[in-house]
Structures are given as structure tokens and as C-alpha cells.
Amino acid sequence: MATFGTRLFTLFRGQYIGRDEFGNTYYQERRARKGVKARRWVVYKGMAEPTKVPPHWHGWLHYTSNQVPLQGKPSKNYDWQKEHLPNATGTKARYVPQGHISKGGKRATSSADYVAWKPE
């Protein structure tokens, strides 16, 4: 959900470019200032979740490509690509490695473990 300021800026200065499969809408500044690239931005559908920007739209946003991605083009191009998962940081679904205090705090020893020096 965009802030009030972003909505006003989009209303007065934004030119609608397209929409992705997540419902995010993309805009570009109608008239760029002299000698400066036109600003590009995204208005997220729902909560602002930057990981929901598909790769082809990310490239357009960051001027990697000036070609506007096709509407409805799926972001999954290869069999090895996985579906989008929202950022789980700060939730119970977060990644917790073995040895973390939330998993008992014990991990297997390794050859890189610290060994205190003892004088002989």
C-alpha cells in the first residue's frame, strides 16, 4: 500500500507502464528533468514486499533494460526456478540453522572450532 505522498506523486507526475503477475503496478516519470534519467517506481499491491518484484521488472526498474516487460509474461522461465516465497524474517517461518539457540544451541564440532592455547 502506497503512502499518501507516493499516491500524489504518482497521480501528478507518473505515467502508467504496466502490471506484473503479483498485481504490482509500475510507473515512470512523465517528464524527466534535463540531463537526468526519468524516475521509475513500483506501487506494491498490499504490503510493500520488494522480493515480489519479478526479475524482468527488476531489470526495467534499475535501467538494466529499457524494454518494458510484456504484460502477463510469467517470471518463471526455467524448470529449476522456484515459485516466490515471501520474506519470512522475523516470523516463526524464518530460517534457523543447526546450532542456533532456537534449535537447542548444540551443533556438531568441526575442525575450524576454537581451541584455547595452553602453555606447556
C-alpha positions in Angstrom: 0.0 0.0 0.0 1.5 3.3 -1.1 1.8 6.3 1.2 -0.2 9.4 0.6 2.9 11.2 -0.8 3.6 8.4 -3.2 0.0 8.4 -4.4 0.1 12.2 -5.0 3.4 12.0 -6.9 2.1 9.1 -9.0 -1.1 11.0 -9.7 0.6 14.2 -10.9 3.9 13.0 -12.3 3.5 9.3 -13.1 2.9 7.6 -16.4 1.5 4.1 -16.0 3.8 1.5 -17.6 2.4 -1.9 -16.7 1.4 -4.5 -14.1 3.1 -7.8 -13.1 1.6 -11.2 -12.1 1.6 -10.2 -8.5 -0.6 -7.1 -9.1 2.2 -4.5 -8.6 1.9 -1.5 -10.9 4.9 0.2 -12.4 5.3 3.9 -13.3 7.8 6.2 -14.9 8.1 10.0 -14.6 6.2 11.7 -17.5 8.8 14.4 -18.0 12.3 13.8 -16.8 14.5 16.7 -15.7 17.1 17.8 -18.2 20.2 15.6 -18.1 18.6 13.1 -15.6 17.0 9.8 -16.3 13.3 9.5 -15.8 12.4 8.1 -12.3 10.9 4.6 -12.3 9.0 3.2 -9.4 6.6 0.4 -8.3 3.4 0.6 -6.3 3.0 -2.7 -4.5 -0.3 -4.5 -4.2 -0.9 -4.9 -0.5 2.1 -4.7 1.8 5.4 -3.4 0.4 7.3 -6.6 -0.4 10.3 -5.9 -2.6 11.0 -9.6 -3.1 7.8 -9.7 -5.1 9.3 -7.7 -8.0 9.9 -10.3 -10.8 13.4 -10.3 -12.4 12.3 -8.8 -15.7 10.6 -5.9 -14.0 13.6 -5.5 -11.6 15.8 -5.1 -14.7 13.5 -2.4 -16.0 13.3 -0.5 -12.7 17.1 -0.4 -12.4 17.7 0.6 -16.0 19.4 -2.7 -16.9 16.9 -2.9 -19.7 14.9 -0.1 -21.3 12.5 -2.5 -22.8 9.2 -2.7 -20.9 8.4 -6.3 -20.0 5.4 -7.9 -21.6 2.1 -7.9 -19.7 1.3 -11.3 -18.2 4.7 -12.7 -19.0 5.5 -15.3 -16.3 8.7 -14.7 -14.3 9.4 -18.5 -14.2 11.4 -19.2 -17.4 13.2 -22.4 -16.3 12.3 -25.7 -14.6 14.8 -25.1 -11.8 13.2 -21.8 -10.8 11.0 -21.9 -7.7 7.8 -20.0 -7.0 8.1 -16.8 -5.0 8.2 -17.2 -1.2 7.6 -14.1 0.9 10.4 -12.8 3.2 10.0 -14.7 6.4 12.4 -12.7 8.5 11.0 -12.0 12.0 8.4 -14.7 11.8 8.2 -18.3 13.0 8.8 -19.5 9.4 12.3 -17.9 9.3 15.4 -19.9 8.5 17.1 -21.1 11.6 20.4 -23.1 11.1 21.5 -26.1 13.1 23.2 -25.0 16.3 21.0 -21.9 16.7 19.7 -21.3 20.3 16.2 -21.8 19.0 17.1 -25.3 18.0 18.8 -26.3 21.2 22.0 -24.4 20.8 24.1 -27.5 20.0 25.9 -28.2 16.8 28.4 -30.7 15.5 32.0 -29.9 16.2 34.3 -29.1 13.2 38.0 -28.8 12.5 37.6 -25.0 12.5 36.4 -24.8 16.1 38.4 -22.6 18.5 40.9 -24.4 20.8 42.3 -22.3 23.6 46.1 -22.1 23.8 47.6 -23.7 26.9 51.2 -23.2 27.9 53.2 -26.3 28.2 
